[in-house]
Amino acid sequence: MNKILAELENRRQKALEGGGKDRVATQHKKGKLTARERIEVLVDPGSFEEFDMFVTHRCNDFGLEKTSYPGDGVITGWGTINGQPIYLFSQDFTILGGSLSETNAEKICKVMDMAIQNGAPMIGLNDSGGARIQEGVSSLGGYAEVFKRNILASGVIPQISVIMGPCAGGAVYSPAITDFIFMVRGSSYMFVTGPDVVKTVTNESVTAEDLGGAGTHTTKSSVADIAFDNDVLALREVRRLLKYLPASNRVAPPFSKVHDSPVRVENSLDSLIPSDAGVAYDIKELIIKLADEYDFFEIQSDFARNIVIGFIRLGGSSIGVVANQPKVLAGCLDVDSSRKAARFVRFCDAFNIPILTLVDVPGFLPGTQQEYGGIIKHGAKLLFAYGEATVPKVTVITRKAYGGAYDVMSSKHLRGDINYAWPTAEIAVMGAKGAVEIIYKSDLGNRDKINEQTKNYEERFSNPFTAAEKGYIDEVILPRSTRKRLVRAFKRLEGKKQTNPWKKHDNIPL
C-alpha cells in the first residue's frame, strides 16, 4: 500500500509541475498565469475536482514517443463559482504549447458531456498553439469532436470562453460557437491564419496584435465581447457574469437578494431628456439608475456603440437590457448594432432571461455602405429575434421611435408584453420636418404653410398619445417612476407561458 501511495504522490507531483519550472517561469515572464493558477482564481476555494490527471498521449511518431506529460496539456474537471456548479477545461501552454491531441480532445469532450448531462455552465480557458501537428488527422478529428459538443450545448447550457494566449487555426471555432468570449490585452490572439501565412498568401504585412488581438476583436470584428488587462481581471469578471446566468435552459435565472428598494424613485430621470430633440444624452445613465444597486454588466461595450446590451437586476431578478444609445449615431440601427442586439436577445430567450428594451431610435442608418453591407437582412435578424422570443419583454420608449425601427425594438406588434412610454416619446413614421416635406412637397416654396403643417404634425405625432389611444402603448409613465414600474411589470410576468408553432428549427436570415 505504501508503495502505491508513494507512486500516486509522485505522479500527482509530476502532473502539478506542468511543463517544468523553466516553462512556468516563461509563462509568468509573459505576464500570464499557469493553467492551474487560472483555475484557482476562477473557482471557489477548495471546490475544484480534477479529472484525468494521469492521461498521456498515444502518439509514437516524430519523437513524441520520448516525451510524455501527465494530463497531456489540458486540465479538466468541475468546481463551483459563487456556489454554482460549473465544468471547465484549462489548456496548459507549458506542455507542448497546449496543443490539442487525440487524448487532449477526449478529456475536453468528456467534461463537456458531463456539463450537458448535468445542466451546468461550461467554461474554457484557452491557451494553445493549435492542433498537435505530429498527430495529424487524429488532432483534427479531436477538434471536430469538440465543435460537435459546442453545437449540441448551444442554447442548453451557458458556454464561456476566455482566450488567455494564442488561439489559431481550427482552435478558434470552438470559442466562436460559445456564448461569450473574453480576451486579455497583449497576450491573447485569435486568427484562422497567422501573420506569416497572411504575408505569404496576400502579401499583407500585419502584426499578430492587429490581426487578431483583443483590440481588433472587441472593436472591429465583434468576435470577442470584452477585453481585460490581465488574466486575474478576466477570470474575476467571468465569476461576476455567472451571477446573472442560469445553470441551464431548464431553470430560472438566479435570484439575488439586494439592498435596494423596489420602489426607489429617481427624480433626476425627469430631466434626463434634453428639451432640444437634437441633443444627445447617455442611455447608460438611465440603465444604471434603473438597476438594483446601480450595477450594470455591459457586453460588447467597444463594438457598435450605438446600441448598448448587458445585464442588470431589477428587484433581485436577472434582466437582459437592450438600449439605443443617442450619443452614438443618434441611436440609429445599423448592420453591426442589429447583429449585436439580435444575438443578445436570442441568448436571453434561450436561457429564460427577461428582456428590457429602452428605445430612442430615429430609424435605420441610411447610406450605400449600409445597403451594400446588407442592412435589410441584418435588421431583419433583430426583428426576428424579438418576434421569436417568448420570455417576458418590457419596453420603454424614452424619446424617438421612428419608422421601421419602432417596430423592430420590441414593439407591441412583435409580442412585447408591456410597452411603456415617457411623456417625451415621439412615435411616428419619421420626424416632423422630413414628413411634412414629403407630404407637402408641392408647397416647399411656401414657408408659412410648411411651418404650420410641421407644427400640426408635431402636435399629432410628437407625443406618445396617438399610439396609446390605439393600445400600442400600455401606459405613459413618469420618468422618475420607471424603476418601480419595471420591477412590478417583470414581477407580474414571472408566470408567462408562450410557445411558438412546432418547428425543427427556424431559418433566421443569417
N, C-alpha and C positions, 0 to 999 in steps of 0.2 A: 504493500500500500504506500509506504513512504517513498519508494522509488517512483511510483506512478504520480504521486503528488508533486514530487520534485520535477518530473518531466512536464507536468501540467504547468507548473510555475515558470519553468524555463521557456516553454512555448508561449505562454502569456507575455512574458517579459520581452521576448523577441518581437511579438506582434505589436506591443506597445511602443517599441522603438521605431516603428515605421521603416523608412529607408536608411536609418542611421543618423548619428549625431551631426555629421557634416552636412547632410542634405536638409536636416531640420534647421540647422543654423543658416543655410542658404535661404530657406523659406522665410525665416524671421528677418533676415537681412533685407529681403524684398518688402518688408512691412506686412507680411501675410502670416496668419495663424496656421498651425498644422490642422490636419483633418480632425484629430481628436480634440484639440483646443477649441475648435469651432463648435463641436458638439457640446462641450462643457459650457460655453457661453449661451448656446441656444436653448437647451432643455433645463427643466427644473433640477436643482442639485440632487444628485444621487438617484435620479429616475431612469437613467439610460441603461437598457439591456441590449447587449450586442449579440448579433447572430453571425455564425460562420467565421469566427475569428481565425480559424486554422486552415481555411480553404487556400489552396495554392493552384497555380495554372497547370495545364496539361500539355503545354507545348514543348516539343523536343527539337525544334528547328532553330537555326540561326543563333546558336549559342545559349538559348533560353533554358536548355536542359541543365546548364551550370548555375542558373540564377533562379532563386525561388524565395518569395517572401510570404509569410503567413498573412492572410487577408487579401492578398493579390491586388492591392492598390485601391481598395474601397472599404469603408467601414459602414455596416448596415445594422439596423436594429430599431427599437422603439423606445419611447420615453414619454414624458408629459411636458407640456408647456402651459403655464397658468393652470395646472391641474388637469388639462385636457390631453388624453392620449394622442400621440402622433407617431408616424413612422418616418424614417429618414434614411438617406444614404449620404456619405461624405467622402468624396474622392480624395485620395492621398497622393499628391503630386510628388512626394519624396520617394514613392515606389514606382519605378518605371514610368515616371511622368504622369501617374494616374491614368494611364492608357487603359482602354476598355478591351478586355479579353473575353473569351468564352465564359470562364468561371466568374469573372468580374460581373459580367452581364447577368449571369444566373443569380448571383447574390442580390443584385438590384431588383430583378424581376420577382424574386421570392418575397422581398419586403413590400414591393408594390402590390402583389397579390394579397398579402396579408392586410394591407391598408384598405383595399377594396372590400375584401370579405368582412372586415371588422368595422367598416364605416368610420374611418379616421383620416385626417389630413395627411398628405404625403409631401415631404419636403426634401428637395435635392440640393446638396451643396456641391456645386460643380467646380472642379479644378483639374482639368485633364488635357493632355496633349492630343487626345483623339483616339482613333482605333489603333490597337496594337498591331503594327504592320506585320510582325513575324507570324501572326496567326491567320492572316489573310481573310478568307470568306467567313471563317468562324467568328471573327470580331465583327464583321459587317452584319452577320446574322444576329449577333447579340444586340446590336443597336436596334435592328428591326423588332426584336422581341420586346425591347424597352418601349419603342414607339407604340407598339400594339397596346401595351398596357396603359400608356398615357391616353390613348384614344378611348379605351374602354372605361377609364376612370373619369374622363371629362364629363362634367355635369353630375357626377356621382359623389366624388369627394373633392374638397379643395386641393389643388396642386400648386405648390410654390417652389420656384427655382431661384437659387441665389448663385450668381456667377461670381466666383471668387478667384479666378485665374483664367487661363486660356480655355476657350470652348470653340473648337473649329471643326469644319467639315460636317460630317453626319451628326456629330455630337450636338450641334445647335438645334436640331429638330425636336429633340425631347423637351428642352425648355420652351421652345416655341409653341408647343401644344398645351403647356401648363397655363394656369390662370393668371399668375403673377410672376414677373421676373424682376429681381433686384440685382443691381450691379455695384461694383466697387471701383471708384475712380482710380486710375493709374495702375491698376493691377489686373483688371478683368477685361477680356476681349471676346467678341463673338463675330465670327465670319465664316461663310461657306468656303471661301478660298482666301488664303493669306496674301499679304503684300507681295511676296516673291512671285506667286502664281499670277497675280493681277499684272505685275510688271511684265512677265513673260508673254502672257496672252494678249493683253490690251495695250501694253507699253505705257501704262499709267504708273506714276510713282506716288505711293501713298504710304503713310506710316500705319502701324497696327492700331494706334490710338484713333487716327482719323478714319480708318476703315471700319473698325468695329469696337471702339472704346465706349465707355459709359456715356460720354457726352454725345456721341453720334447716335446711340440707340435710344437715348431719352429725349432728344430734341429733334432728330431728323427722321429716323426710321420708325419710331414708336415700338420697336421690338421690346425694349425694356421699360419698366414702369417708373422706377425710382433709382437714383444713383446716390451712393454714400461715400464718405471719405475714407472709411476703413472697415475692416471685417466686423469689428465689435458693433459699430453703429448699425450695419446692415442686419446683423443677427438679432439685435435688440428690437429693431423695427418689425422683423418677422414675428416676434413674440407679441408686439403691440397689434399687428394686423390680425392675428388669430383671435384676439378678443372680440372681434366683430363677426367672425365666421362660424357657421355651424360645423359640426364634425362631418356631416354628410348631407345629401339631399333628402334624407328621410327624417330629419329632426329640425326643430325650430332653431333659429339663431340664438346665441347665448344672451340671456338677460343679465344685466349688471345693476346692482344697487348703486345709486348715485346720490350725492348730497346736493341736489339741485331741485328746486320746486317746479313741479309740472305746470304750475300756473304763473310762473315768473313772467312779468311784463317788462318789455324792453321799450321804454319811451323813446329812445334815440332812433328807433326804426321809423318813427313818424316823419323824420326829416332826412331819411336816407336818400330818397329820390329827389334829385335836383329839380328846381322849378323850371329850368330850361331843359326841354326834352332832348336837346342835342348834347347835353353834358353827361359824361360818363360817371359811374360810381363803381365801387368794388363789390361784386356779389359775394366775395368771401367774407366780408364784414357781416353780411346777413346770415350766411351759413353758420359762422362761428357764434353769433348771438342767439341763434335758434338752438344750437346744440347743447346737450347736457354738459355742464361744467366747461362750456366753451371749447370743447375738444373736437377737432376735425382731422381725420386721417385722409389726406389727399392722395389720389392716384394720378400718375402721369402729369404732374404739375408743370413740366417743362415742354410738353408737346401739345399742340392745338390749344393754346391758352385761351381761345375764345369760348371754350366750354370747360367747366370745372366738374370733376367727378371725385367721389370718395365716400367715406363712411362717417356717420355721426351716431350718437344715441339720442333718442327722444323718450323721456320717461323711463330710461333704462333699457329700451329696446334698440337693437341694431337697425339702422336705416341707411340705405344707399341714396346718395344725393347726385342729381344731375342738374346743372345750372348754367345758363348762358352768362357769359362774362362781358358786360358792356364796356369794360376797359380795353378790350382787345377786339379789333374789327367790329366794334359796336355790338358785339354779341352775335353777329351773323353766323349761320351754319355754313360750313364748307365741307370739302371732301374729308379732311383729316378729323375735324370735330365730330362729324357724323359717324365715322368709323369708331372713333374713341368712345363716344357715348353709347353706340349700339352694342359694342362688346360688353361694356359695363352693365347695361340694362339686362342683357342675356345672362350674365353671370349672376346678378341679383335674383333674377327669376328662377334660375336653375337651383339656387340654394335658399329659396324661401325668404329672401331679404326684401322687405317692403321698400318702395321707391318713392322718394320725394323729388319733385321736379319744380325748379324755380325758373320762371320764364321771363325773359326780357330780350326778345329777338325781333329785329326788324325784317328778317327774311333770310333767304339763301344768298350767299355772296355771288354777285354777278361777275361775268368775265369769261373770256375764251379759255383761260387757264383752268378754271373750274369745270367748264363744259367739256373740254378735251380730257380732263382728268376723271371724268365720269361722275360728276356730282349727282346726276339723275339716279344712278344705281347706288351710290354711296349714301345719298339722302334717303333712299328707299330702305336701306338697311336699318336706319334709326326708326322710321315709322313702323317697319316690320317688327322690330324688337319690342317697341311699346305695345303695338296691337296684339302681339302674341303673348305678352307677359300676363300671367294670371295672379301674381302677388298683389297685395294692396298697393294702390297707386294714388297718391295725393299730389295735386298740382296747385301752385300759387303763381299767378301772373302778377308781377310787380309793376311792369310798365308796358312795353310794346309787345304785342303778339300779332304780327302781320303775316298775311299771305299763307302759303302752304306751311311755313314754319310754325304757325299757330297750330295747325292740325298735327304736325309731327311731334311736338313737345307735349306728349301725354294729354291730349285734349279729351274731352268727354266723348268725342266721336271714336276715339281709339280705346275705348273702355276704361278711361280714367274714372276712378271710383268717386273721389271727392275733388272738385275743382273750385278753388277759391280765387278771388281777385282782390287786389288792393284798390282803393278809390282812384289811384293814379293809373290804373290799367287802361290801355288803348287796344281794342280788339277790332281789327279791320283788315281788308284786303291789302291795303298799303297806307302810307302816310297821307295826310290830308292834301299836301301840296301836289304830290305826284298823282293822286287820284283825281283831283279837280282838273289838272292839266290834261288828263286823258278824257275825262267825261265832257269837259267844256273846251275841247281843243279848238273849236271854231271861234271861241271868244278870248283867245290868249292875248289879243291886242287890247281888250277892254279890261284894264287893271282893276277898276272898281268892281266889276262883275265877278272877276276871278277872286278877289279878296272876299267878297260877300259869300261866294259859294264855298271857299275854303273855310270860312267861319262856320257856315252851315254844316259842312262835313265834319268839322271838329266837334261841334255840338252833338252831332248824331252818332259819331263813332269813336271819338277820342275819350271814351269812358267805358266802364265795364257793364253798363246797364242794359244795352241792347242785347248782349249775349246772355245776361242774367234773365231778361224777360223771356228768352227762348228756352231757358233751362240749361244752357250750356255752361253757365257758371252757377254753382250751387249757392254761393253766398259771397257778398262783398264784405270783407273784413278789415278792421283797423290794423295797420302795420304793427302797432305795439302789442297786439293780442295774438300775433301769428303763432308764437311758440305754443301757447296753451291750446289754441285751436288745433294745431297739428298733433299734439300729444293726444288730445281727445279723439281726433279723427282716426289715427292709427290704432288706438285702443278699440274703437268701435269696429274696426275692420279685421281684428285678430281672427275672427271665425270665418273669414271669407272663403268660400268654396266656388271655384270656377274652373271649368275644363274646356279644352279645345276639341274640335272634331278629331276622331281617331285618325292617325297617320303613322306611317313608318318613321318618317322624319319630315321636316319642312324643307323647302328649297329656297332659303333666303338668298337674295341676289348678292353673291359673294364678289 
